[in-house]
Amino acid sequence: MRRDSDTPSSVPFPRRRLLHLGALLAAVAVAVSFPSMAPSPYEITVGIAILNYAVLSTSWNFVGGFTGYISLGHGAFAGLGAYATGLLVAKGELPPFAALFVAGALVAVLAVPVGYAALRVRGASFVIVSIALVLVLLLVFQSWASFTGGSRGLVVPRPFPGMLRAEHHRTFYFLFLALLATALLVWWLIDRSRFGMGLKAIREDEDKAQSLGTPTYTYKLVVFVVSAAFTALAGGLYALWFGDLDPVFQFSILSGAYMVLMALLGGVRQLYGPLLGAVAVGYALEYAKVEYGDTPLHLVVAGLLLGVVVTFMPDGVIPAAAALLGRFRDTGRTSIREVTAAELRGRREQSDGKEVRDGERSGRGA
């Protein structure tokens, strides 16, 4: 006989928590020890590129994952963060990391009027507005050559001038890892807050959420600013690491498209979805660039990945894997709980006794 406390939903729960915690600790251990295990500085640079993608896609997921608004222009905030950091260091002579945080704050302030205008529209209109923002900033930073360097680019002084290149890469690897951990922590806190519940209500049905009293516009604007700030910090940290900025690369629509692809691949409603997507897409892009040089094959790889995700895993890898594991776990289970003959006899006697008592009450009443 199976007891009620041994139902399938209650037994695996502590085990699942332990498995999740073990997987998280293993992932953290691998991430922290990766620079020591890397055979050459090049592998560390690949790790930095993947971490940068992970921060960008996680930052995008604040808007895309919580509200359901798809922005293809989030690369604009990364470009603004990169150029603001570079200009504050090169021309404002601020300390590099002070310039990074000032740049993040400036982009967050700029995101308020941008979000105030963009978030008044939905669906395809919002996508078009986000793309227009990238194109406008690209023209501005290309044309304003006396200030931004234009097509010649902008050289950002290295924050650690006396450090060897290998140690430079290793240091920035851990800086990107810390920024990613902070972004994941903030996403996790929002996800479990009342604010996060309101954002999810907007994602499911914005009009109904508004009719129930949720300040939908304010919620969207706040999370849009948070997303822009983290995206700008990722762009600024990239500028300090790479040291050379080009407006065509920094304000590229492809940057926003990669963020969307990575988040969709892992799962936009999952905490670690964008991170998983960044590892897969980032490695595929870096491999294509190394093997095939300057050919546009990496774009073909990105397009194929997007087609596979949309066709076979529209909710992402993590939900698809969870559904597959659940299907195997439920094999052999029945929807009806097994009971013994004694239990059936006892239930029948209780039912008969109740019918007798009801008959007696009705007889007295008559």
Secondary structure, 3 states (H helix, E strand, C coil): CCCHHHCCCCCHHHHHHHHHHHHHHHHHHHHHHHHHHCCCHHHHHHHHHHHHHHHHHHHHHHHHHHHCCCCCCCHHHHHHHHHHHHHHHHCCCCCHHHHHHHHHHHHHHHHHHHHHHHCCCCHHHHHHHHHHHHHHHHHHHHHCHHHHCHHHCEECCCCCCCCCHHHHHHHHHHHHHHHHHHHHHHHHHHHCCHHHHHHHHHHHHHHHHHHCCCCHHHHHHHHHHHHHHHHHHHHHHHHHHHCEECHHHHCCHHHHHHHHHHHHHHCCCCCCHHHHHHHHHHHHHHHHHHHHCCCCHHHHHHHHHHHHHHHHCCCCHHHHHHHHHHHHHCCCCCCCCCCCHHHHHHHHHHHHHHHHHHHHHHHHHC
